[in-house]
Amino acid sequence: MITFYPGPSKVYPQVADYAAEAVRSGIVSLNHRSAGFMDVVKETVRLLHEKLDIPADYHVALVSSATECWEIVAQSLTAEASLHPHNGAFGKKWVDYAYKIKQPTSLSDADVLCIVQNETSNGTQVSMETLAKFRQEFSALIAVDAVSSMAGIAFDWTLADVWFASVQKCFGLPAGLAVLIYSPAALKRAEEIGENAHYNSLLFIHENFSKFQTPYTPNGLGIYLLMRVLQQVPPIAQVNVITKKRAADWYAFFEQEMSGSLFRILISDTAIRSDTVIAVEGSEPDIKAIKTAAQQAGITLGNGYGDWKNTTFRIANFPAITDEEIGTLKQFLRSYKR
């Protein structure tokens, strides 16, 4: 079965060998305070900086999920209130969750701006140019949910103070781990707020990762797999070129070869279309029919999500997916159109 589901999505095939390697070598049995495991954490952090071109003064930590990162931003970095401009289901989920933890009394006093860089639910994204405008206009911290794009496209990390993503999408790994990246300014804000009452308080996380330790018993296998995948993938500048070329090809494919079919790209504004999640619109019966036909052909298309649950399917454009698999899906779509 070929999967284009946008998360959890296809893992790199080498992951199976890496997992077996971790068991055989005893990595998964190491105490998380041991020197051997700390070496794995240290190398993983180093590789994240190197392969994703993260600035040297930005800090890296590993946590359980992007949802946990929402919690960390709300409890450790929000003194008064957070602002959440959004246009999709995951942006809405973030604001709902954040306000349960830190209910704002006045949004005019907001000290954190929370942006979903890639809105997986509808195939939109916030460009670096737009993020730069936010940076100019908002003087406090900016936090970016980059779940469906980190490790798939290149970022200007300096345009935000907090970036985070789970690994089950562009990293090509199983779910259960997330990467949290934060600037010196974010750490300073955490110190000013002084929130240190939880196992995942940013100050406690930072204290541990400064020693290449974790504040709790971690997903050791997930961290090892992340390290091994980072060793195999090219630098993000190269990945970025491939991802954006594939995205352009997908949009051209639907606008040209699929023109006049039952399906069309959901987002008409080309400036905000996602590079990593392609959302395709159709009637509810047609969407249901094509997903069933694809499944019978050995292809899993992504379901719609939120307001678009029944009227879209989604195609992951993640690095672990091969050109051959993309070609197979395109041939299926051509045949389906006929």
Disulfide bonds with the S-S distance in Angstrom:
none
